[in-house]
């Protein structure tokens, strides 16, 4: 569970390293952000000479959260950090070509097949 203002890691090779969540999609009253939700982020730190710059706005999908997530079979999953993957424009395609670290398999149910395919491990 994430909230507005949360700083997250960027888990792709788009050039951004840190981002801050500033909004959600899917309703104005949505306060809690969970695994697989699409959010609006602003880049807070980026690598030099990268494709993205500091203070740019992007859509992103949440791929890892520290708070445990209960699955339908009764098991729980949690990660060591909060991480997002930047999305390209209005499509659900990732901006980068590589994904770093594991991602949750719930992303596939949300329609992010390419992210689960590019990730080195799907938990």
C-alpha positions as a Markdown table, in Angstrom:
| # | Residue | x | y | z |
|---|---|---|---|---|
| 1 | Unk | 0.0 | 0.0 | 0.0 |
| 2 | Unk | 1.5 | 3.3 | -1.1 |
| 3 | Unk | 0.2 | 6.8 | -0.8 |
| 4 | Unk | 0.7 | 10.1 | -2.5 |
| 5 | Unk | 4.1 | 11.6 | -2.0 |
| 6 | Unk | 5.8 | 8.2 | -1.7 |
| 7 | Unk | 9.4 | 8.0 | -3.1 |
| 8 | Unk | 9.9 | 4.8 | -5.1 |
| 9 | Unk | 12.7 | 3.1 | -7.1 |
| 10 | Unk | 12.5 | 2.9 | -10.8 |
| 11 | Unk | 13.0 | -0.7 | -11.9 |
| 12 | Unk | 13.9 | -0.2 | -15.6 |
| 13 | Unk | 16.7 | 1.1 | -17.7 |
| 14 | Unk | 14.9 | 4.3 | -18.9 |
| 15 | Unk | 17.4 | 6.4 | -17.0 |
| 16 | Unk | 15.4 | 7.4 | -14.0 |
| 17 | Unk | 16.5 | 6.1 | -10.6 |
| 18 | Unk | 14.0 | 7.6 | -8.1 |
| 19 | Unk | 10.5 | 8.9 | -8.6 |
| 20 | Unk | 7.7 | 10.3 | -6.4 |
| 21 | Unk | 4.0 | 9.3 | -6.7 |
| 22 | Unk | 1.9 | 12.4 | -7.3 |
| 23 | Unk | -1.4 | 10.9 | -8.6 |
| 24 | Unk | -3.5 | 7.9 | -9.5 |
| 25 | Unk | -5.7 | 6.9 | -12.3 |
| 26 | Unk | -9.2 | 5.3 | -12.0 |
| 27 | Unk | -11.0 | 7.8 | -9.8 |
| 28 | Unk | -10.5 | 10.9 | -7.8 |
| 29 | Unk | -11.2 | 9.3 | -4.4 |
| 30 | Unk | -8.6 | 6.5 | -4.7 |
| 31 | Unk | -6.2 | 7.1 | -1.8 |
| 32 | Unk | -4.4 | 3.7 | -1.5 |
| 33 | Unk | -2.1 | 2.4 | -4.3 |
| 34 | Unk | -1.6 | -1.3 | -4.6 |
| 35 | Unk | 0.4 | -3.8 | -6.7 |
| 36 | Unk | -0.4 | -3.4 | -10.4 |
| 37 | Unk | -2.0 | 0.1 | -10.2 |
| 38 | Unk | -1.1 | 2.7 | -12.7 |
| 39 | Unk | 0.1 | 6.0 | -11.1 |
| 40 | Unk | 1.4 | 9.3 | -12.2 |
| 41 | Unk | 5.0 | 10.0 | -11.1 |
| 42 | Unk | 7.6 | 12.7 | -11.3 |
| 43 | Unk | 11.3 | 11.8 | -11.7 |
| 44 | Unk | 13.3 | 13.0 | -8.8 |
| 45 | Unk | 16.7 | 11.5 | -9.8 |
| 46 | Unk | 18.1 | 10.4 | -13.1 |
| 47 | Unk | 21.3 | 9.2 | -14.6 |
| 48 | Unk | 23.3 | 11.8 | -16.6 |
| 49 | Unk | 22.8 | 11.7 | -20.4 |
| 50 | Unk | 19.7 | 9.5 | -20.0 |
| 51 | Unk | 16.5 | 9.6 | -22.0 |
| 52 | Unk | 14.5 | 11.0 | -19.1 |
| 53 | Unk | 15.3 | 14.2 | -17.1 |
| 54 | Unk | 14.6 | 15.3 | -13.6 |
| 55 | Unk | 11.1 | 16.7 | -12.9 |
| 56 | Unk | 9.5 | 15.1 | -16.0 |
| 57 | Unk | 6.0 | 13.5 | -15.5 |
| 58 | Unk | 5.3 | 9.9 | -16.5 |
| 59 | Unk | 2.7 | 7.2 | -16.1 |
| 60 | Unk | 4.1 | 4.2 | -14.2 |
| 61 | Unk | 2.9 | 0.8 | -12.9 |
| 62 | Unk | 3.7 | -0.4 | -9.4 |
| 63 | Unk | 5.7 | -3.7 | -9.6 |
| 64 | Unk | 6.9 | -4.1 | -6.0 |
| 65 | Unk | 5.6 | -3.0 | -2.6 |
| 66 | Unk | 7.0 | -3.5 | 0.9 |
| 67 | Unk | 3.5 | -4.0 | 2.4 |
| 68 | Unk | 2.4 | -7.6 | 2.1 |
| 69 | Unk | -0.1 | -8.4 | -0.6 |
| 70 | Unk | -2.6 | -11.3 | 0.0 |
| 71 | Unk | -3.2 | -13.6 | -2.9 |
| 72 | Unk | -6.4 | -15.5 | -3.6 |
| 73 | Unk | -4.9 | -18.8 | -2.5 |
| 74 | Unk | -4.2 | -17.3 | 0.9 |
| 75 | Unk | -0.5 | -16.8 | 0.6 |
| 76 | Unk | 1.2 | -13.4 | 1.1 |
| 77 | Unk | 4.0 | -11.8 | -0.9 |
| 78 | Unk | 6.2 | -8.8 | 0.0 |
| 79 | Unk | 9.3 | -7.2 | -1.4 |
| 80 | Unk | 12.3 | -5.3 | 0.0 |
| 81 | Unk | 11.4 | -2.0 | -1.7 |
| 82 | Unk | 8.8 | -0.1 | -3.4 |
| 83 | Unk | 9.4 | 0.1 | -7.2 |
| 84 | Unk | 7.6 | 1.2 | -10.4 |
| 85 | Unk | 8.2 | 0.8 | -14.1 |
| 86 | Unk | 7.8 | 3.8 | -16.3 |
| 87 | Unk | 5.2 | 3.5 | -19.1 |
| 88 | Unk | 5.5 | 5.0 | -22.6 |
| 89 | Unk | 2.8 | 7.5 | -23.5 |
| 90 | Unk | -0.7 | 6.3 | -23.2 |
| 91 | Unk | 0.2 | 2.6 | -23.9 |
| 92 | Unk | 0.9 | -0.1 | -21.4 |
| 93 | Unk | 4.3 | -0.7 | -22.9 |
| 94 | Unk | 7.4 | -0.1 | -20.6 |
| 95 | Unk | 9.6 | 2.9 | -21.5 |
| 96 | Unk | 12.8 | 0.9 | -20.9 |
| 97 | Unk | 14.0 | -2.3 | -22.5 |
| 98 | Unk | 15.1 | -4.1 | -19.4 |
| 99 | Unk | 13.5 | -4.6 | -16.0 |
| 100 | Unk | 15.6 | -4.9 | -12.9 |
| 101 | Unk | 14.7 | -7.2 | -10.0 |
| 102 | Unk | 11.7 | -9.5 | -9.4 |
| 103 | Unk | 8.1 | -8.5 | -10.2 |
| 104 | Unk | 4.8 | -9.9 | -8.9 |
| 105 | Unk | 2.8 | -12.2 | -11.2 |
| 106 | Unk | -0.3 | -10.1 | -10.5 |
| 107 | Unk | 0.9 | -7.8 | -13.2 |
| 108 | Unk | 0.1 | -10.3 | -15.9 |
| 109 | Unk | -3.6 | -10.3 | -14.7 |
| 110 | Unk | -3.6 | -6.5 | -15.0 |
| 111 | Unk | -2.5 | -6.7 | -18.6 |
| 112 | Unk | 1.2 | -6.0 | -18.3 |
| 113 | Unk | 2.5 | -9.1 | -20.1 |
| 114 | Unk | 5.6 | -7.4 | -21.5 |
| 115 | Unk | 6.8 | -6.3 | -18.1 |
| 116 | Unk | 6.5 | -9.9 | -16.7 |
| 117 | Unk | 8.3 | -11.2 | -19.8 |
| 118 | Unk | 11.2 | -8.8 | -19.5 |
| 119 | Unk | 11.7 | -9.3 | -15.8 |
| 120 | Unk | 14.4 | -11.7 | -14.7 |
| 121 | Unk | 12.1 | -13.3 | -12.1 |
| 122 | Unk | 8.3 | -13.4 | -11.6 |
| 123 | Unk | 7.2 | -14.2 | -8.1 |
